[in-house]
Amino acid sequence: MPVRFPALAVFRHGQFARFVLCRFCITLSWQMLGVAVGWQVYALTHDALALGLIGLCEFLPFVLLVLLGGHVADRADRRTVLLVSWSITAVCIGGLLWVSIAQLRQVWPIYLAIVGFGATRAFWMPTIQATVPSLVPREDFPRAVSVNSTLSQVAVIAGPALGGVLYLLGPAVVFGACLALFVFAIAVALSMQARLRRADEAPRDLTGHQILQGLHYVLRQPIVLGVISLDLFAVLFGGAAALLPIFAADVLHIGPAGLGLLRSAPGVGAALTAGLLTLQPVDRHAGAVMFGGVALFGVCTLIFGLSRNVGLSLAALFLLGCGDMLSVYIRGILVQLNTPDAIRGRVSAINSMFIGTSNELGEFESGVTARWFGAVRAVLLGGALTLAVVGGWLGMFPQLRRLDRLR
């Protein structure tokens, strides 16, 4: 029987539908946490470097453990990996809830919880990335990526806005809601099949060679290496997310609810772009589209840094999200479809490590440069460096520049 909306045909696969619901709840909670933790730390310290340390506390345990996490994703029952790591994350959120209820004024318990987030994300992030291809037929995978990205970006939109509004009632309300979302996601995961499919050739032993096999594979694939490293350096230099509390409080003067809007704006652009990609996937000139998306990301970062108008700032962040989603979409398809299932978890770990480096280490870099030069100059410097990265990668990876079709 034909499906009226072909983009929704992937929901016929029940496992995929449950998986997407879990990821939606996790992403929604994660975005709410970003608003609450960032505003709470800045309210306690009024220090740009303290905001940067949030990213560093998450990055260090993540980067130390993510290769092991990729190996576990290939070797173990992926549903069990998700359940265990999400349960530990829920305990960390419970710690933040206790800190808020007790009205502690120290920031070290917050940083300790963030270390826990980084450690658990090192396991669940590569597992999530490696799981999607096993839930749908290969021919449905590009559309599944688009649908998954669209719903994730809906959570990215709703999460910061909801977190900002709930923060007006107190940080404990936000952390309580985040905890409830994680518990619900765990319950949905329990309703899935007993085992998510693991690669038949997955290694049983734990050796340095097996753990690093994903890295060896990426280094031998110029297109995969180019697309992953482009995202790494572009977002590392161009990420302004860590400094949004400063812009909301001291530049635009719009408070925690306004901070939620600033954090939601990129998600709105990304969600609309993902929705369009679901209806009309990229079939030609994929390399040019990806480079164009990253260049748009850099230009909009510059506009945001220069803006003193709330509307213009929101528009810049909206277009920034559009450009970022183009890059994310193409990278997701290229990495997964060019990777054998037997090492997909470990390659996803390398991809996650690069993403984590660009996001969390980028937040620390933004905090340090904001301490040195001020928040506005830090964002402008980041946007300029992002455009420089695009120019450099156009020359270093001609195969990626000339890439036409994704499939």
C-alpha positions in Angstrom: 0.0 0.0 0.0 1.6 3.3 -1.0 2.4 5.8 1.7 0.9 9.3 1.3 4.0 10.9 2.8 7.1 8.8 1.6 9.3 10.6 4.2 7.3 9.0 7.0 7.6 5.4 5.6 10.6 4.8 7.9 8.2 4.8 10.9 6.9 1.5 9.6 10.0 0.0 11.2 8.8 -0.2 14.9 12.3 -0.4 16.3 13.3 2.8 14.5 10.2 4.6 15.8 10.9 3.7 19.4 14.6 4.6 19.0 13.7 8.1 17.6 11.3 8.7 20.5 14.2 7.8 22.9 16.6 10.1 21.1 14.0 12.9 21.1 13.6 12.8 24.9 17.3 12.6 25.5 18.1 15.5 23.2 15.2 17.6 24.7 16.6 17.0 28.2 20.2 17.7 27.0 19.2 21.0 25.6 17.3 22.0 28.7 20.4 21.1 30.8 22.6 23.3 28.6 20.5 26.4 29.4 20.1 25.7 33.1 23.7 24.8 33.8 25.1 27.7 31.7 22.9 30.3 33.4 23.4 28.9 36.8 27.2 28.8 36.5 27.3 32.4 35.1 24.9 33.6 37.8 27.3 32.2 40.5 30.6 33.3 39.0 30.0 36.1 36.3 33.1 34.7 34.7 33.5 33.8 31.0 36.2 31.2 31.9 33.8 29.5 34.3 31.5 29.0 31.3 34.4 27.6 29.3 35.2 25.1 32.0 31.8 23.6 31.5 32.9 22.4 28.1 36.3 21.3 29.4 34.8 19.2 32.2 32.6 17.4 29.7 35.3 17.1 27.0 38.1 15.5 29.0 36.3 12.3 30.2 34.5 12.1 26.8 37.7 12.1 24.7 39.5 9.7 27.1 36.7 7.1 27.0 35.0 7.5 23.6 37.3 5.1 21.7 36.5 2.5 24.3 32.8 3.4 24.0 33.0 2.7 20.2 34.5 -0.7 20.9 31.8 -1.5 23.3 29.2 -0.4 20.8 30.5 -3.0 18.4 31.0 -5.7 20.9 28.1 -5.5 23.3 24.3 -5.4 23.2 23.7 -1.8 22.1 20.4 -1.5 24.0 22.2 -2.5 27.2 24.9 0.1 26.6 22.2 2.8 26.1 20.3 1.7 29.2 23.3 1.7 31.5 24.8 5.0 30.3 21.5 6.8 30.4 20.8 5.5 33.9 24.1 6.9 35.1 23.4 10.2 33.4 20.0 10.3 35.2 21.9 9.9 38.5 24.1 12.9 37.6 21.0 14.9 36.8 19.7 13.9 40.2 22.9 15.4 41.7 22.2 18.7 40.0 18.6 18.6 41.3 19.9 18.1 44.9 22.4 21.0 44.5 19.6 23.3 43.4 17.2 22.2 46.2 20.0 22.6 48.8 20.9 26.0 47.3 24.6 25.4 47.3 26.7 28.3 46.1 29.7 26.3 45.0 30.2 25.4 41.4 32.4 22.3 41.9 29.4 20.0 42.3 28.0 21.2 39.0 31.3 20.6 37.3 31.5 17.1 38.9 28.1 16.2 37.4 29.2 17.5 34.0 32.3 15.2 34.2 29.7 12.3 34.7 27.8 13.6 31.6 31.0 13.5 29.5 31.9 10.0 30.7 28.5 8.5 29.9 28.1 10.3 26.6 31.4 8.6 25.5 29.4 5.4 25.4 25.9 6.4 24.4 26.8 8.8 21.6 28.7 6.3 19.4 26.2 3.6 20.2 23.3 5.9 19.0 25.2 6.7 15.8 26.0 3.0 15.1 22.5 1.8 15.8 20.4 3.7 13.2 21.7 1.7 10.1 20.7 -1.5 11.7 17.1 -0.4 12.3 16.1 0.4 8.6 17.0 -1.1 5.2 19.9 0.4 3.5 17.8 2.1 0.9 15.8 3.9 3.6 18.9 5.1 5.5 19.3 8.6 3.9 15.6 9.3 4.7 16.0 7.9 8.2 18.9 10.3 8.8 16.7 13.2 7.7 13.8 12.2 9.8 16.0 11.5 12.8 17.7 14.9 12.3 14.4 16.7 12.0 13.0 15.3 15.2 16.3 15.9 17.0 16.3 19.5 15.9 12.7 19.9 17.1 14.1 18.9 20.5 17.0 21.3 20.0 14.4 24.1 19.4 12.0 23.2 22.2 14.6 22.3 24.8 16.4 25.6 25.3 13.1 27.6 25.1 11.4 25.3 27.6 14.5 25.3 29.8 14.7 29.1 29.8 11.0 29.4 30.7 11.2 26.8 33.4 14.4 28.3 34.8 12.2 31.3 35.8 10.6 28.9 38.3 14.0 27.9 39.6 16.8 25.6 38.4 15.4 22.7 40.4 12.3 22.7 38.1 14.5 22.4 35.0 16.6 19.6 36.5 13.5 17.7 37.7 12.0 17.9 34.2 15.2 16.7 32.6 15.3 13.7 35.0 11.8 12.8 34.1 12.6 12.8 30.4 15.6 10.5 30.9 13.5 8.1 33.0 10.9 8.0 30.2 13.5 7.4 27.6 14.9 4.5 29.6 11.4 3.0 29.9 10.9 3.3 26.1 14.3 1.6 25.5 13.2 -1.2 27.8 10.2 -1.9 25.5 12.5 -2.4 22.5 13.8 -5.8 21.4 16.0 -7.6 23.9 19.0 -6.9 21.7 19.8 -4.3 19.1 21.7 -5.9 16.3 25.4 -6.1 16.8 27.9 -6.5 13.9 28.4 -10.2 13.3 32.1 -9.7 12.9 32.4 -7.6 16.1 35.6 -8.4 17.9 35.3 -10.4 21.2 38.7 -9.3 22.5 39.7 -6.0 23.9 43.1 -4.9 22.4 44.6 -1.6 21.5 44.5 -2.6 17.9 40.8 -3.3 18.0 40.0 0.0 19.8 42.0 2.0 17.3 40.7 0.2 14.2 38.1 2.9 13.7 40.8 5.6 13.6 42.9 3.6 11.2 39.9 3.2 8.9 39.1 6.9 9.0 42.7 7.9 8.2 42.7 5.7 5.1 39.5 7.2 3.7 40.1 10.8 2.4 36.5 11.7 2.0 35.5 10.5 5.5 38.5 12.1 7.1 37.9 15.4 5.2 34.2 15.6 6.2 34.8 14.8 9.9 37.9 17.1 10.3 36.1 20.0 8.5 33.3 19.9 11.1 35.9 19.5 13.9 37.9 22.7 13.1 35.0 24.8 11.9 32.9 24.3 15.0 35.9 24.4 17.3 36.7 27.9 16.2 33.2 29.1 15.3 31.1 27.9 18.2 29.5 30.7 20.1 27.1 28.6 22.2 29.2 28.7 25.4 29.1 32.5 25.4 25.4 32.9 24.8 24.8 33.5 28.6 27.1 36.5 28.4 25.3 37.9 25.3 21.9 37.3 26.9 22.9 39.0 30.2 25.4 41.7 29.2 25.1 42.4 25.4 21.4 42.0 24.5 20.1 42.2 28.1 17.3 39.6 27.6 17.6 37.3 30.7 17.3 33.5 31.0 14.1 33.3 28.9 16.0 35.3 26.2 18.9 32.9 26.5 16.5 30.1 25.8 15.5 31.8 22.6 19.1 32.4 21.5 19.9 28.7 22.1 16.7 27.7 20.2 17.3 29.8 17.1 20.0 27.6 15.5 17.7 24.6 16.2 14.9 26.3 14.3 17.0 26.8 11.3 18.5 23.3 11.5 15.0 21.7 11.9 13.6 23.5 8.9 16.6 22.5 6.8 16.4 18.9 8.0 12.7 18.9 7.1 13.4 20.1 3.6 16.2 17.5 3.3 13.6 14.8 4.2 11.4 15.9 1.4 14.2 16.6 -1.1 17.5 14.8 -0.2 20.7 16.1 -1.6 21.3 14.1 -4.8 23.9 16.2 -6.6 26.9 18.5 -5.8 27.1 17.1 -2.2 30.6 18.4 -1.6 29.8 22.0 -2.7 26.6 22.0 -0.6 28.6 20.9 2.5 31.3 23.5 2.1 28.6 26.1 1.4 26.9 25.2 4.7 30.1 25.5 6.7 30.8 28.9 5.1 27.3 30.1 5.9 28.0 29.0 9.5 31.1 31.2 9.6 29.5 34.2 8.1 26.5 34.1 10.4 28.9 33.7 13.4 30.5 37.0 12.4 27.1 38.7 12.0 26.0 37.5 15.4 29.2 38.9 17.0 28.6 42.3 15.5 24.9 42.5 16.2 23.4 44.5 19.1 19.8 43.9 17.9 17.9 40.9 19.3 16.1 40.3 16.0 19.2 40.4 13.9 21.0 38.1 16.4 18.2 35.6 16.3 18.2 35.7 12.4 22.0 35.1 12.4 21.7 32.1 14.7 18.8 30.8 12.6 20.8 30.9 9.4 23.8 29.5 11.3 21.7 26.5 12.2 20.7 26.0 8.5 24.3 25.9 7.5 25.3 23.6 10.3 22.5 21.1 9.4 23.7 20.9 5.8 27.1 19.8 7.0 25.7 17.4 9.7 23.3 15.8 7.2 26.0 15.1 4.5 28.6 14.0 7.1 26.1 11.5 8.7 25.3 9.8 5.4 28.9 9.7 4.2 30.3 8.3 7.4 27.7 5.6 8.0 27.3 4.4 4.4 31.0 4.3 3.8 31.7 2.2 6.9 31.4 -1.6 7.3 29.0 -2.6 10.0 31.7 -4.6 11.8 33.5 -1.4 12.8 30.6 1.1 12.6 30.6 1.6 16.4 34.4 2.4 16.4 34.1 4.8 13.4 31.1 6.4 15.1 33.3 6.9 18.2 35.9 8.7 16.1 33.1 10.8 14.6 31.8 11.5 18.1 35.2 12.3 19.4 35.6 14.9 16.6 32.2 16.3 17.3 32.9 16.4 21.1 36.2 18.1 20.5 34.6 20.7 18.3 31.7 21.3 20.7 33.0 20.9 24.3 36.7 21.9 23.6 35.3 24.7 21.4 33.3 26.0 24.4 36.5 26.0 26.5 38.4 27.8 23.7 35.6 30.4 23.5 35.7 30.9 27.3 39.5 31.4 27.2 39.4 33.8 24.3 36.5 35.7 25.8 38.5 36.1 29.0 41.4 37.4 27.0 39.6 39.6 24.4 36.0 39.9 25.5 33.0 37.9 24.3 32.3 39.9 21.2 35.9 39.8 19.9 36.1 36.1 20.7 33.0 35.4 18.5 34.3 37.5 15.7 37.7 35.7 15.8 35.9 32.4 15.7 33.8 33.3 12.7 36.9 34.5 10.8 38.8 31.3 11.6 35.9 29.1 10.5 36.0 30.8 7.0 39.8 30.2 7.0 39.2 26.5 7.7 36.7 26.3 4.8 39.3 27.8 2.4 42.1 25.5 3.7 39.9 22.3 3.4 38.8 23.2 -0.2 42.5 22.9 -1.1 43.5 19.9 1.0 40.6 17.6 0.2 39.8 18.0 -3.6 37.9 14.6 -3.5 35.5 16.1 -1.0 35.2 19.4 -3.0 34.4 17.5 -6.2 32.0 15.0 -4.5 28.8 14.8 -6.5 26.4 12.0 -5.3 26.1 10.8 -1.7 24.9 7.3 -2.6 
